[in-house]
């Protein structure tokens, strides 16, 4: 599964990291949307499809609200549904200044469960 979703994960990381620096320019947003559309054409199945779709949802949310510099994480629910949740850049900067563990978690892990940051392995188990 790892090989199939690496590009999905990388696009999420690239958009997230760009948003940490500044709101996206029109050129950046256009380039990311082109890459996103290319990834949507890749056929996945099983668990890879679920994780890939989760990353596509996160990238779409990051691009939709890029002018507000919001970074999205995906909340996984008990019923296997998902909801993208925004984190403001101001909150992330506040966590970074106070050395709060949330900064590292939310800039490393794009998934939440019961309000806790989880990694891709845990997200896969929940999906």
C-alpha positions as CSV (number, residue, x, y, z in Angstrom):
1,X,0.0,0.0,0.0
2,X,2.9,2.4,0.8
3,X,4.1,2.7,-2.8
4,X,0.6,3.5,-4.1
5,X,-0.2,6.4,-1.8
6,X,3.3,8.0,-1.4
7,X,2.4,10.7,-4.0
8,X,-0.9,11.5,-2.2
9,X,0.9,11.9,1.1
10,X,3.6,14.0,-0.5
11,X,1.1,16.4,-2.1
12,X,-0.6,16.9,1.3
13,X,2.8,17.6,3.0
14,X,3.9,20.0,0.3
15,X,0.6,22.0,0.5
16,X,0.7,22.0,4.3
17,X,4.3,23.1,4.4
18,X,3.7,25.9,1.8
19,X,0.7,27.1,3.9
20,X,2.9,27.2,7.0
21,X,5.1,29.8,5.3
22,X,2.5,32.0,3.7
23,X,-0.9,32.0,1.9
24,X,-0.6,30.3,-1.5
25,X,0.0,32.4,-4.6
26,X,-2.3,31.9,-7.6
27,X,0.6,30.1,-9.4
28,X,1.1,27.7,-6.4
29,X,-2.6,27.0,-6.1
30,X,-2.8,26.3,-9.8
31,X,0.2,23.9,-9.8
32,X,-1.2,22.1,-6.7
33,X,-4.6,21.8,-8.3
34,X,-3.1,20.3,-11.5
35,X,-1.2,17.8,-9.4
36,X,-4.3,17.0,-7.4
37,X,-6.3,16.4,-10.6
38,X,-3.6,14.0,-11.8
39,X,-3.8,12.0,-8.6
40,X,-7.6,11.8,-8.8
41,X,-7.1,9.8,-12.0
42,X,-5.0,7.1,-10.2
43,X,-7.0,3.9,-9.6
44,X,-6.6,2.6,-6.0
45,X,-8.5,-0.1,-4.2
46,X,-9.0,-1.4,-0.7
47,X,-7.2,0.4,2.1
48,X,-5.0,2.3,-0.3
49,X,-8.1,3.9,-1.8
50,X,-9.4,5.0,1.6
51,X,-6.1,6.5,2.7
52,X,-5.6,8.1,-0.8
53,X,-9.0,9.6,-0.6
54,X,-8.3,11.0,2.8
55,X,-5.2,12.7,1.5
56,X,-7.1,14.0,-1.5
57,X,-9.8,15.5,0.8
58,X,-7.1,17.2,2.9
59,X,-5.4,18.7,-0.1
60,X,-8.7,19.9,-1.5
61,X,-9.5,21.6,1.8
62,X,-6.0,23.1,2.0
63,X,-6.4,24.6,-1.4
64,X,-10.0,25.8,-0.9
65,X,-9.1,27.8,2.1
66,X,-5.5,28.6,1.2
67,X,-6.0,32.4,1.3
68,X,-7.0,32.1,5.0
69,X,-3.8,30.0,5.6
70,X,-5.8,27.2,7.2
71,X,-4.2,23.8,7.5
72,X,-6.6,20.8,7.6
73,X,-6.5,17.6,9.5
74,X,-9.0,14.8,9.0
75,X,-11.0,13.7,12.0
76,X,-11.9,10.0,11.9
77,X,-15.2,9.1,13.6
78,X,-16.3,5.9,15.3
79,X,-18.6,5.2,12.4
80,X,-15.7,5.4,9.9
81,X,-16.9,8.8,8.5
82,X,-14.5,11.6,8.3
83,X,-14.6,15.4,8.7
84,X,-11.8,17.8,7.6
85,X,-11.1,20.2,10.5
86,X,-9.1,23.5,10.1
87,X,-6.3,24.6,12.2
88,X,-5.3,28.2,11.9
89,X,-1.8,29.3,11.3
90,X,-2.0,31.5,14.3
91,X,-2.8,28.5,16.5
92,X,0.2,26.6,15.1
93,X,2.5,29.6,15.6
94,X,1.2,29.9,19.2
95,X,1.9,26.2,19.8
96,X,5.4,26.5,18.3
97,X,6.3,29.5,20.5
98,X,5.2,27.8,23.7
99,X,6.8,24.5,22.6
100,X,3.5,22.8,22.9
101,X,3.5,19.1,21.8
102,X,0.5,19.9,19.6
103,X,2.6,21.8,17.2
104,X,4.8,18.8,16.3
105,X,1.8,16.4,16.2
106,X,-0.4,18.6,13.9
107,X,2.5,19.4,11.6
108,X,3.5,15.8,11.4
109,X,0.2,13.8,11.5
110,X,-2.7,14.8,9.3
111,X,-5.3,12.6,11.2
112,X,-7.3,12.9,14.4
113,X,-9.3,10.4,16.4
114,X,-11.2,11.5,19.6
115,X,-9.4,14.8,19.4
116,X,-5.9,13.1,19.5
117,X,-3.4,13.4,16.7
118,X,-2.7,10.0,15.1
119,X,-0.4,8.8,12.4
120,X,-1.2,7.1,9.1
121,X,-0.9,3.6,10.5
122,X,-3.5,4.3,13.2
123,X,-5.7,6.0,10.6
124,X,-5.5,3.0,8.4
125,X,-6.7,0.7,11.2
126,X,-9.7,3.1,11.8
127,X,-10.6,3.4,8.2
